[in-house]
Amino acid sequence: MGTSCDAAGVAAAVRSAADVIIEHRDELVTLDREIGDGDHGENLKRGFTAVVSKLDTAGDTPGAVLKLVASTLISTVGGAAGPLYGTAFLRAAAKLGQESELTASSVVDALQAALDGVVARGKAEIGDKTMVDALAPAVKAARDSDGTDIAAVLTAAADAADQGAQDTVPLVARKGRASYLGERSAGHMDPGARSTALLLRAFAQAAS
């Protein structure tokens, strides 16, 4: 993917991400069963399967592709994940506007917009044991990487997201269904943080 990426490249990355989500469906179900209602993996699988079925109609800009991802996830994914991921992709799409190609810099800006959208929608912050614990360090790492290569920026983000998801294990949840468990939520990885890390890794590998 190098220093730029057009709509076809973004669509290919989304297809790769869908494959990863489907591959990890059972893992996400198990994680969510431990501290949630067990539907995170199945909901995301259904959402990204629907996304893939519509990608050919997405339009000819990276933003248009992400907007289609957003609207499809919002309409097909239940629970908190649909609105949160939908908002993330929608804010990223809005930030990109009508740009015909992504650059490393616009990828960073899109990730920041996605994070801002998730925080605004879910009212969560770092340490609450949510997807923000993976996404916030990912955005910081992407910005700090200061590179011109999209794959390098996304790899830095994915590495930080992996660590961020791992760091949710000892936390006591303060948001979402897991917060109902109180201290019993400690000792388990947050499924939203894990799915965030999986998506970023898939995007990074697609860019390589």
C-alpha positions in Angstrom: 0.0 0.0 0.0 3.0 2.3 0.6 2.4 6.0 1.0 -1.1 6.2 -0.5 -4.3 4.0 -0.8 -7.4 4.4 -2.9 -10.9 3.3 -2.4 -10.2 -0.2 -3.8 -7.4 -0.6 -1.4 -9.6 0.4 1.5 -12.3 -2.0 0.4 -9.7 -4.8 0.2 -8.5 -4.0 3.8 -12.1 -4.1 5.0 -12.6 -7.5 3.4 -9.4 -8.7 5.2 -10.7 -7.3 8.4 -14.1 -9.1 7.9 -12.2 -12.4 7.4 -10.3 -11.9 10.7 -13.5 -11.1 12.6 -15.2 -14.2 11.3 -12.1 -16.3 12.1 -12.1 -15.0 15.7 -15.8 -15.1 16.2 -15.7 -17.9 18.8 -12.9 -16.2 20.7 -14.9 -13.0 20.9 -18.0 -14.9 22.0 -16.0 -16.6 24.8 -14.5 -13.3 26.0 -17.9 -11.6 26.0 -19.6 -14.6 27.7 -17.2 -14.1 30.6 -18.1 -10.5 31.3 -20.9 -9.6 29.0 -23.9 -11.3 27.3 -21.8 -13.4 24.9 -23.0 -11.9 21.6 -20.0 -9.7 20.6 -18.4 -12.2 18.2 -21.7 -13.2 16.5 -22.8 -9.6 16.2 -19.6 -8.5 14.6 -19.5 -11.5 12.3 -23.0 -10.7 11.1 -22.2 -7.0 10.7 -19.0 -7.6 8.7 -20.5 -10.3 6.6 -23.2 -7.7 5.6 -20.5 -5.1 4.9 -18.6 -7.4 2.5 -21.9 -8.1 0.6 -22.3 -4.4 0.0 -18.7 -3.3 -0.7 -19.0 -3.3 -4.4 -21.5 -0.5 -4.2 -19.5 1.6 -1.8 -18.4 4.5 -4.1 -15.0 5.6 -5.3 -13.4 7.3 -2.3 -11.9 5.9 0.9 -14.4 8.0 2.8 -17.3 6.5 0.9 -16.1 3.0 1.7 -15.9 3.8 5.4 -19.3 5.4 5.3 -20.8 2.3 3.9 -19.1 0.2 6.6 -20.5 2.6 9.2 -24.1 2.5 8.0 -24.1 -1.3 7.6 -22.7 -1.9 11.1 -25.2 0.5 12.7 -28.1 -1.3 11.0 -27.0 -4.9 11.5 -24.9 -5.1 14.7 -26.8 -5.4 17.9 -25.7 -4.4 21.4 -23.2 -1.6 22.1 -20.8 -2.6 19.3 -23.0 -1.5 16.4 -23.4 2.2 17.5 -19.8 2.4 18.7 -18.1 0.9 15.7 -20.6 2.6 13.4 -19.7 6.0 15.0 -16.0 5.2 14.7 -16.2 4.5 11.0 -18.6 7.3 10.3 -16.4 9.9 12.0 -13.4 8.6 10.1 -15.3 8.8 6.9 -16.3 12.4 7.6 -12.7 13.3 8.4 -11.5 12.0 5.1 -14.2 13.8 3.2 -13.8 13.5 -0.6 -10.1 12.6 -0.5 -9.4 10.3 -3.4 -6.5 8.6 -1.6 -5.4 8.0 1.9 -2.0 9.1 3.1 -0.2 8.1 6.3 -1.2 11.5 7.7 -4.9 11.1 6.8 -4.9 7.6 8.3 -3.8 9.1 11.6 -6.4 11.8 11.4 -9.1 9.3 10.6 -8.1 7.1 13.6 -8.2 10.2 15.8 -11.7 11.0 14.5 -12.8 7.4 15.1 -11.5 7.6 18.7 -13.2 10.9 19.3 -16.5 9.5 18.0 -16.3 6.4 20.3 -15.5 8.5 23.3 -18.4 10.9 22.5 -20.8 8.1 22.0 -19.8 5.8 24.8 -18.5 8.3 27.4 -15.6 5.9 28.2 -12.0 6.8 29.0 -8.8 4.9 29.4 -9.1 2.5 32.3 -12.8 1.9 32.0 -12.2 -1.6 30.4 -13.6 -0.8 27.0 -12.5 -0.6 23.4 -11.1 2.8 24.2 -8.3 1.1 26.1 -7.1 -0.4 22.8 -8.1 2.5 20.5 -6.6 5.4 22.5 -3.0 4.0 22.7 -3.3 2.9 19.0 -4.0 6.5 18.0 -1.2 7.8 20.1 1.2 5.3 18.6 0.1 6.0 15.1 0.7 9.7 15.6 4.0 9.2 17.3 5.2 6.9 14.5 5.5 10.0 12.3 6.0 8.0 9.2 4.9 8.4 5.6 4.2 4.7 5.1 0.6 3.7 5.8 1.6 0.1 6.8 4.1 1.4 9.3 1.6 3.7 10.9 -1.1 1.0 11.1 1.4 -1.5 12.5 2.4 0.9 15.2 -1.3 1.3 16.0 -2.0 -2.4 16.0 1.0 -3.1 18.3 -0.3 -0.5 20.8 -3.9 -1.9 20.5 -2.7 -5.4 21.2 -1.0 -4.2 24.4 -3.9 -2.0 25.3 -6.3 -5.0 25.0 -4.0 -7.1 27.1 -3.9 -4.3 29.7 -7.7 -4.6 30.2 -7.3 -8.0 31.8 -6.7 -6.8 35.4 -9.1 -3.9 35.2 -12.5 -3.6 36.9 -15.0 -2.5 34.3 -16.6 0.9 34.8 -18.7 1.0 31.6 -21.1 -1.3 29.8 -22.6 -4.6 30.8 -19.3 -5.8 32.3 -19.5 -3.0 34.9 -22.5 -4.9 36.5 -20.0 -7.6 37.6 -17.9 -5.2 39.7 -14.7 -6.8 40.9 -15.6 -10.1 39.1 -14.9 -8.4 35.8 -11.2 -8.3 36.7 -9.1 -11.1 35.2 -10.8 -11.1 31.8 -9.9 -9.2 28.6 -12.4 -6.8 27.3 -14.0 -8.2 24.1 -14.4 -4.7 22.5 -10.7 -4.0 23.1 -9.8 -7.3 21.6 -11.9 -6.8 18.5 -10.5 -3.3 18.1 -7.0 -4.8 18.2 -8.0 -7.5 15.7 -9.3 -4.9 13.2 -6.3 -2.7 13.4 -4.0 -5.7 12.9 -6.0 -6.8 9.9 -5.8 -3.3 8.4 -2.0 -3.2 9.1 -1.4 -6.5 7.4 -3.6 -5.5 4.4 -1.5 -2.4 4.0 1.8 -4.3 4.1 
